[in-house]
Amino acid sequence: DGECPARSYVEKRAEELEQGDYRAEMLKSVLRRDEEDPDLLVPVWDLTGNLKMRKGSSAVEDPVNPEQLRRRVTRMGTCFMFLALKHSNRPQIQGCTPQTFQNYLSYLLGDHVWQLVGKNSQGHTVACPSWAQLLIYEFQIRKKAYALLSSTTLQFAECLKQAWNDPVIKERYFTTPLAWTAAS
């Protein structure tokens, strides 16, 4: 139960998939089964003006360290693989394996992002990424991957890889903010 995605999270992602509405979710919504509140109902006005009760969604705080990020992304990958098994008629979500998400995490938490250290000519550390900056960059990578998934015929695994290798995304959401932080 500790690593299994919450039912509400899987249902929400399945609904988005069935509607063809691919969006990057916030890491706050990637819940474990034991973090879910199954009795959470929210009142909502529908288009006809009637008040209805709809299942609400729980949320947890953003990951605060690499291990929590690793668990959330792994859980996200598990959900994606569940959906690929259930929706075998959708080729764009096929081909995801645990290795896909491990490679993604290795990139994020490795030498090119989280462990990147800027040094001056004397060898003193000038800048290193903040955790908040890493989370913003991670979200933008997934956002780009879902945009590619919507606009191409590529599978999600390839879209994710293209997104993390995209120089514009890295420059705009990682290296430029890192440089500004070092300059200030």
PLY file of the C-alpha trace (Angstrom):
ply
format ascii 1.0
element vertex 184
property float x
property float y
property float z
element edge 183
property int vertex1
property int vertex2
end_header
0.00 0.00 0.00
2.88 2.37 0.66
3.98 2.52 -2.96
0.71 1.77 -4.72
-0.91 4.87 -6.25
-4.17 6.02 -4.70
-7.36 4.94 -6.43
-8.54 8.56 -6.85
-5.24 9.47 -8.52
-5.44 6.54 -10.96
-9.11 7.29 -11.71
-8.35 10.95 -12.40
-5.49 10.08 -14.75
-7.67 7.45 -16.51
-10.44 10.01 -17.04
-7.96 12.48 -18.54
-6.59 9.74 -20.78
-10.04 8.72 -22.00
-10.85 12.35 -22.83
-7.49 12.83 -24.58
-6.69 15.64 -22.15
-3.04 15.09 -21.26
-1.80 17.43 -18.54
1.10 17.36 -16.16
-0.18 16.96 -12.64
1.32 18.67 -9.63
3.42 16.39 -7.45
1.05 17.23 -4.58
-1.64 15.10 -6.22
0.50 11.96 -6.67
-0.80 10.10 -3.65
-0.18 6.70 -2.10
-3.10 4.48 -1.33
-2.78 5.19 2.40
-2.66 9.00 1.88
-6.07 9.05 0.21
-9.26 10.17 1.94
-11.96 8.03 0.27
-14.85 9.89 1.92
-13.93 13.38 0.66
-16.89 14.90 -1.20
-17.05 18.42 -2.62
-20.23 20.33 -3.55
-20.21 21.53 -7.19
-22.72 23.48 -9.27
-23.34 21.83 -12.64
-24.28 23.59 -15.90
-28.02 23.31 -15.20
-27.67 25.04 -11.83
-28.08 21.95 -9.69
-25.86 21.31 -6.72
-24.11 17.94 -6.93
-21.59 16.17 -4.78
-18.41 15.08 -6.51
-15.48 13.12 -5.23
-12.81 15.50 -4.05
-9.12 14.92 -4.24
-6.64 14.88 -1.42
-3.25 16.50 -1.61
0.04 16.24 0.23
2.97 18.63 0.38
5.56 18.81 -2.38
8.57 16.50 -2.00
11.23 18.05 0.21
14.18 15.81 -0.66
15.44 13.54 -3.45
14.03 10.39 -1.88
10.50 11.80 -1.73
10.81 12.96 -5.35
12.02 9.50 -6.33
9.00 7.90 -4.66
6.51 10.29 -6.26
7.90 9.88 -9.77
8.06 6.10 -9.32
4.44 6.13 -8.16
3.52 8.28 -11.16
5.25 5.74 -13.40
3.39 2.88 -11.74
0.10 4.65 -12.42
1.11 5.19 -16.04
1.92 1.50 -16.43
-1.43 0.54 -14.82
-3.18 2.72 -17.39
-1.15 1.22 -20.24
-2.27 -2.26 -19.18
-5.92 -1.23 -18.92
-5.94 0.80 -22.15
-3.96 -1.49 -24.44
-5.72 0.09 -27.44
-3.89 3.41 -26.90
-0.45 3.09 -28.50
0.79 6.46 -27.19
0.91 5.19 -23.60
2.41 1.79 -24.37
6.11 1.08 -23.96
6.60 2.68 -20.54
8.69 0.57 -18.22
10.10 1.14 -14.74
13.42 1.82 -16.49
11.87 4.81 -18.29
11.17 6.54 -15.02
14.46 5.42 -13.44
16.35 7.01 -16.35
14.33 10.19 -15.85
15.15 10.23 -12.14
18.82 9.53 -12.84
18.88 12.57 -15.10
17.10 14.82 -12.57
19.06 13.73 -9.51
22.36 13.23 -11.29
25.29 15.39 -12.39
23.36 17.35 -15.03
20.68 18.83 -12.76
20.56 18.36 -8.97
24.28 17.71 -8.49
25.35 20.45 -10.91
27.76 22.83 -9.20
29.06 26.08 -10.72
32.61 26.99 -9.72
34.69 30.10 -10.35
38.28 30.19 -11.60
39.61 29.64 -8.06
37.52 26.48 -7.67
35.05 27.97 -5.18
31.39 27.02 -5.52
29.47 29.91 -7.03
26.05 28.35 -7.49
24.12 25.13 -7.18
20.44 24.53 -7.87
17.84 25.03 -5.18
15.30 22.33 -4.47
12.42 24.62 -5.54
14.20 25.25 -8.84
14.57 21.51 -9.43
10.85 20.94 -8.79
9.89 23.71 -11.24
12.18 22.25 -13.88
10.82 18.74 -13.30
7.24 19.97 -13.74
8.14 21.81 -16.96
9.74 18.66 -18.38
6.55 16.68 -17.77
4.45 19.53 -19.15
6.51 19.48 -22.37
6.24 15.67 -22.54
2.44 15.83 -22.34
2.36 18.60 -24.97
4.42 16.37 -27.27
2.13 13.44 -26.52
-0.89 15.51 -27.57
0.67 16.87 -30.75
2.60 13.86 -32.10
2.17 10.12 -32.54
5.13 9.32 -30.29
4.81 7.10 -27.24
5.02 8.75 -23.82
8.44 7.24 -23.05
9.91 8.93 -26.14
8.09 12.20 -25.40
9.51 12.24 -21.87
13.03 11.60 -23.15
12.72 14.36 -25.76
11.39 16.74 -23.10
14.28 16.20 -20.70
16.74 16.57 -23.59
15.07 19.78 -24.85
17.65 22.58 -24.61
15.01 25.34 -24.54
13.22 23.84 -21.52
16.52 23.39 -19.69
17.72 26.88 -20.49
14.45 28.60 -19.65
13.58 26.74 -16.46
16.94 25.59 -15.11
20.19 27.15 -16.33
18.97 30.74 -16.65
17.44 30.83 -13.15
20.58 29.14 -11.83
22.75 31.81 -13.49
20.56 34.62 -12.12
20.84 33.14 -8.64
24.63 32.99 -8.96
24.79 36.59 -10.22
22.72 37.89 -7.34
0 1
1 2
2 3
3 4
4 5
5 6
6 7
7 8
8 9
9 10
10 11
11 12
12 13
13 14
14 15
15 16
16 17
17 18
18 19
19 20
20 21
21 22
22 23
23 24
24 25
25 26
26 27
27 28
28 29
29 30
30 31
31 32
32 33
33 34
34 35
35 36
36 37
37 38
38 39
39 40
40 41
41 42
42 43
43 44
44 45
45 46
46 47
47 48
48 49
49 50
50 51
51 52
52 53
53 54
54 55
55 56
56 57
57 58
58 59
59 60
60 61
61 62
62 63
63 64
64 65
65 66
66 67
67 68
68 69
69 70
70 71
71 72
72 73
73 74
74 75
75 76
76 77
77 78
78 79
79 80
80 81
81 82
82 83
83 84
84 85
85 86
86 87
87 88
88 89
89 90
90 91
91 92
92 93
93 94
94 95
95 96
96 97
97 98
98 99
99 100
100 101
101 102
102 103
103 104
104 105
105 106
106 107
107 108
108 109
109 110
110 111
111 112
112 113
113 114
114 115
115 116
116 117
117 118
118 119
119 120
120 121
121 122
122 123
123 124
124 125
125 126
126 127
127 128
128 129
129 130
130 131
131 132
132 133
133 134
134 135
135 136
136 137
137 138
138 139
139 140
140 141
141 142
142 143
143 144
144 145
145 146
146 147
147 148
148 149
149 150
150 151
151 152
152 153
153 154
154 155
155 156
156 157
157 158
158 159
159 160
160 161
161 162
162 163
163 164
164 165
165 166
166 167
167 168
168 169
169 170
170 171
171 172
172 173
173 174
174 175
175 176
176 177
177 178
178 179
179 180
180 181
181 182
182 183
